[in-house]
Amino acid sequence: MTLRAALLVLTTLLAPAAHAQRTPQELAQALQTAARAGDAVAYRNLLAPGGTFTVEGANFAADLTRRVPADVTYTLGDIREQGTQADATLTLVWTRVPGQVSRVTLPVRLMRVGEVWRYAGEAFQPVRTETGTLLALNAPGLAERTAIIAPLLTRAAGEVRNVLGLPVPGDAVVKVYPDSSSLSASVYLSLPPVAGWNEPGEAIKLVLAGGTPAEVEGATLRVLTHEFTHLAVGLAAGAGRDKRIPWWLHEGLANFAARTFVSERGWQAWQSRVNGYARSGWVPLADLADFPAVPENRWDHAYRQGLGVVEFLAETRGREEPWLLAKTFAETGQGDAAAKAVGFASLGALETAARAWLAARGV
Ligand SMILES: [Zn+2]
């Protein structure tokens, strides 16, 4: 190694320390710079390791590259340092949809590793539960209000087992948010507001519903059962195989499993929407397979058509068939092989038959 090369190596090694974020404000600035540049690697280097946030933070960073939030601002307020950690509020302002400014404030935690501050995601309070881990975002009064959903985790997990025969792991982590804007901003900046969320390796996220205690219970069971299904299906599919299951089928299974907790009126509304799509405006299932590639204005098609195909299989071939279809997708990565496992010549043949059945269904 020449002296010049040695100096270069030395400079490279020292560079991170020289530019390190030595205060929470410098950390906010560094996060903003990485986000605006769509630099997922730089963003990940600013994250604190540990827990489900490690996976969530990496997925958040990956989205920065897919849909660069070129104008995002990161502002920390109310910073309370205590030893090697600090609590603060993080306000994010960005243009998710052209012409429309999004603004979300989240309670967050920062961690100091040596001299360097790192971002550890949202700050939570644990809520007592019989199974798994239930965490409420550290927002005023949310932990107290979340207590009423603690007993529902067991019921929702039991429903997934009843309907699909799949176990929900006892160590599931559920994070509760006060509204869908803050939930989605914690997942990634390009995500429109959603009521629930799950990705392999991440915590389940859900919005605490409003209304009477019965309404809160119903809405929570519906969303929890839906998200637990994603978790159970992903685990049963096997490591790395979850993404072989098309997105529409994932959503179809999740909505199907939550049937018990959907009102009769709500269920009929879902059915009549998919019947309508089957008659006119059906989007090819192949275009609904890869979630990040499906435009937002087609999401409803993925949810409704997915449920419609699952209903078709369950009612005409048997209750076990929807999961068998998904399982074979996971095992083979082949749509035609999956369709053959449930008695169709090809995925196209299955799609045609399902669509005809739905179009003819009078709901
Ligand atoms: Zn879903």
Residues whose N, C-alpha, C, O or C-beta is under 5 A from the ligand:
A	BS01	ZN	E251 A254
